[in-house]
Amino acid sequence: MDRDNESLEYSLYVPCAAGVEEWLVAELRAALGPAASVQPGRGGARVHLADAASCAETALRINLESRLGQRVLWCVAHAGYRHEDDLYALARAVRWGDWITPRQTLRVDVTSQHSPLRSLNFAALRIKDAICDQLREVQGERPNVDTQHPELPVLLHLGPEDATVYVDTSGEALFKRGWREDTGEAPLKETLAAAMLAAAQWRGHAEDGPLLDPCCGAGTIAIEAAQIACGIAPGAMRRFAFERLGPFRELERAWQDMRDAAQARVHAPAVPIFAGDVAFRMTDFATRNAERAGVRHAIEFKTGDALQRPPPASAGTLMLNPPYGERIGAKGTQGSARTAPRENFEQGTPTEFFGGLAAHWKRHYSGWSAWILSPDMKLPSVMRLKESRRVPMWNGPIECRLFRFDMVAGSARPGAPTAAGAPRSAPPA
Ligand SMILES: C[S@@+](CC[C@H](N)C(=O)[O-])C[C@H]1O[C@@H](n2cnc3c(N)ncnc32)[C@H](O)[C@@H]1O
């Protein structure tokens, strides 16, 4: 999180994955209006507001509308610190009775960047003690801790010199949109799928053209894309921690109005979205997830091998996170003379799979742009394609690149592996 010298009073912090800040800021400005004071930070963005009432209303809106944010944190205390006692004093000064009653529960989490403190657990304990002591002093009773489903999730962020106490208004992280029940072995987080679409500037407008994920797994990319194309708010189908917190009690009507207004904006998609997977089980999962996400009508699913799939339109955007060697197998049918399985690819090697994919796309997908998320920094040479973009992204702890390949006839390098029967390719474009 960022450290700045200006007042953090009446501010919200919206963390995001590293590298996603620029798109998050654009997303927040689009949701809150151009006059909103949105400041990029490291791993997130801060929204400065005029008073507590606008903090509450803005927290509702971001929880409902953000596809890239991980949660919405309301700053309730911020000061320099040197010792755990300073943290206790910081949290003790907050009017916790405005947030919960002693019958409600809490949990304190800690993040830190170069904190001088030795034990983050002890720091969390001091914050918890301060909240409990303060409520007991004022109301005669103290709340309990619930590590599973706390009603008041508190986050303490420790920098080298400054400590900030936040209330997490989201509760469950925002990537949990509320529609995914069926997952495959390696599902993407919805926030990462949204970041891939933001990086590609694919907004579901007619000029963006069709979108295809031929290795769709649980369908995350296609479903995010379809919700964007249909104008469905990402938070429309889930619950939030703020629903049980004091500052939001008066806002029940405003929250309902905001949700109704979001619902009224839902429309038919301007572009078709296609998805499929070699495994019927995955296409089935993805179809059921799309149903729950309200976008079954917007996606055409087809079980099939990406190495043989014909293009569903003359041009468009391919977007996928293909099987990773160490996590999941490629089950293509091309390259039947494959060697023994390597790196857990069930048939053939990653080189054969990606070479086959490149050859297939080069032959049949000219006019398409392919965006591939991969932890393999050498993917372009494995595919024998020259990337036109290389965007750093993190898939959880795995450092990845989102590569863009523009498929034009002759875009593969000489000697590239080819799909069965495909002619050898021309030099790079
Ligand atoms: C990393 S997962 C994709 C995860 C997906 N983005 C999600 O969020 O659930 C890769 C998927 O590629 C599929 N796959 C492997 N080989 C394939 C092939 N030749 N054609 C199509 N899909 C394939 C696997 O079944 C798996 O579901």
The ligand as an SDF file (V2000), in Angstrom:
LIG
                    3D

 27 29  0  0  0  0  0  0  0  0999 V2000
   -5.3460  -23.3070  -17.1000 C   0  0  0  0  0  0  0  0  0  0  0  0
   -6.8470  -24.0440  -17.5590 S   0  0  0  0  0  0  0  0  0  0  0  0
   -7.8850  -22.6870  -17.9670 C   0  0  0  0  0  0  0  0  0  0  0  0
   -8.5480  -22.1330  -16.7740 C   0  0  0  0  0  0  0  0  0  0  0  0
   -9.6470  -21.1520  -17.0880 C   0  0  0  0  0  0  0  0  0  0  0  0
   -9.1370  -19.9010  -17.6210 N   0  0  0  0  0  0  0  0  0  0  0  0
  -10.4820  -20.9150  -15.8580 C   0  0  0  0  0  0  0  0  0  0  0  0
  -10.5070  -19.7990  -15.3500 O   0  0  0  0  0  0  0  0  0  0  0  0
  -11.0730  -21.8690  -15.3410 O   0  0  0  0  0  0  0  0  0  0  0  0
   -6.4910  -24.7340  -19.1260 C   0  0  0  0  0  0  0  0  0  0  0  0
   -7.6550  -25.4680  -19.7460 C   0  0  0  0  0  0  0  0  0  0  0  0
   -7.2230  -25.8900  -21.0490 O   0  0  0  0  0  0  0  0  0  0  0  0
   -7.8990  -27.0910  -21.3470 C   0  0  0  0  0  0  0  0  0  0  0  0
   -7.1810  -27.7460  -22.4600 N   0  0  0  0  0  0  0  0  0  0  0  0
   -6.0450  -28.4780  -22.4400 C   0  0  0  0  0  0  0  0  0  0  0  0
   -5.7130  -28.8770  -23.6780 N   0  0  0  0  0  0  0  0  0  0  0  0
   -6.6560  -28.3630  -24.5250 C   0  0  0  0  0  0  0  0  0  0  0  0
   -6.8670  -28.4320  -25.9200 C   0  0  0  0  0  0  0  0  0  0  0  0
   -6.0390  -29.0880  -26.7100 N   0  0  0  0  0  0  0  0  0  0  0  0
   -7.9470  -27.8090  -26.4360 N   0  0  0  0  0  0  0  0  0  0  0  0
   -8.8180  -27.1070  -25.6280 C   0  0  0  0  0  0  0  0  0  0  0  0
   -8.6700  -27.0390  -24.2940 N   0  0  0  0  0  0  0  0  0  0  0  0
   -7.6020  -27.6460  -23.7410 C   0  0  0  0  0  0  0  0  0  0  0  0
   -7.8940  -27.8670  -20.0490 C   0  0  0  0  0  0  0  0  0  0  0  0
   -8.9330  -28.8390  -20.0390 O   0  0  0  0  0  0  0  0  0  0  0  0
   -8.1020  -26.7380  -19.0290 C   0  0  0  0  0  0  0  0  0  0  0  0
   -9.4520  -26.6230  -18.6670 O   0  0  0  0  0  0  0  0  0  0  0  0
  1  2  1  0
  2  3  1  0
  2 10  1  0
  3  4  1  0
  4  5  1  0
  5  6  1  0
  5  7  1  0
  7  8  2  0
  7  9  1  0
 10 11  1  0
 11 12  1  0
 11 26  1  0
 12 13  1  0
 13 14  1  0
 13 24  1  0
 14 15  1  0
 14 23  1  0
 15 16  2  0
 16 17  1  0
 17 18  1  0
 17 23  2  0
 18 19  1  0
 18 20  2  0
 20 21  1  0
 21 22  2  0
 22 23  1  0
 24 25  1  0
 24 26  1  0
 26 27  1  0
M  CHG  2   2   1   9  -1
M  END
$$$$
